[in-house]
Amino acid sequence: MNSPDKPHPLQAAIPATYGGGGWQPRTDTLTDEIAAGSLWRRCGSRSEWGRLQEVLLSWPGEEINFTGAANEYLMLARPCLDTLRRQTEALAECYQRQGITVHLVRPSSLPPPNFLFMRDLFWATPHGVILGRPAARQRAGEERYAAEALAALGVPMILHPHGRATFEGADALWLDERTVLLGTGIRTNEEGARQLSQLVMELGIEVIPVALPPGVQHLLGVVNFVGPGRAVIHGGRITAEIQAVFAERGIQTIVLPPDDELCQGLGMNFVTIEPQRIVMPAHCPTIQGRLEREGIEAVAIDISEYLKAAGGLACLTGILRRE
């Protein structure tokens, strides 16, 4: 008899490429391979507040010098390219001082102007990145440039919404390491939510879909987390459905009134660096003071040119990896 540890003589005679001697089965999961960091870049997140380690920022290019009305490009006004670049450099330096690795994405050709907002274009899980598919015709194709940047870094992409599905990463927020709150509305549609839910359910992640009210871009414009079980919410946009989810899970909320700092200054559009520590837009002293009284350390930075493009600090920061 042949030893169970030795290949059958006939098997040994078969070339390795056909499964014979020398064939080595791949036994690690993709998640294992990502964590090891040899085949793929280490990436992923299971929270909105874990120590931020790596981000993507879009380097503003000549696409910002578009012609035509800003509204046609989903913007409030056309930003000044030179100023926008200075603010991008300042933000990159700010993140680097916090020990965060920053990748400045420079597409191979001119992308649509809203490529500024990397948060919308992908969503990182421990099992790989889910690519966005923006809902607006003006943003069609941005995901191609995001995929190009992610592939160049060695980041695996496990889903690209297909058919009529749309999905933007700023609509997906971790409630805990196995639960995601997913906003549906004009950016992420029902089919996008279905496709994402089906995939992540197979990975052991539950998705709780919630409908967003009219006039809201993303879930991130309604809710932003500062730590485990603690969220800042937009007092003029929070819905009873989201409040019920938070009440059921015992999530503490800090409610901000819908004043100019919140609605025009996008003062809650911040990026959490680690629990109770954030980088937030400058020129929102009332909101900053309120958060600091709540025990949250805030670093403020000027992103005024991005506000002209109808997005804030969290919108422009693509989260690639958290602890």
Beta strands, then each sheet from edge to edge (+ up, - down):
strand 1: 52-58
strand 2: 101-105
strand 3: 122-125
strand 4: 128-131
strand 5: 157-159
strand 6: 172-176
strand 7: 179-184
strand 8: 206-211
strand 9: 223-227
strand 10: 230-234
strand 11: 252-256
strand 12: 271-274
strand 13: 277-281
strand 14: 297-301
strand 15: 318-322
sheet 1: 2+ 1+ 15-
sheet 2: 3+ 4- 5-
sheet 3: 6+ 7- 8-
sheet 4: 9+ 10- 11-
sheet 5: 12+ 13- 14-
end
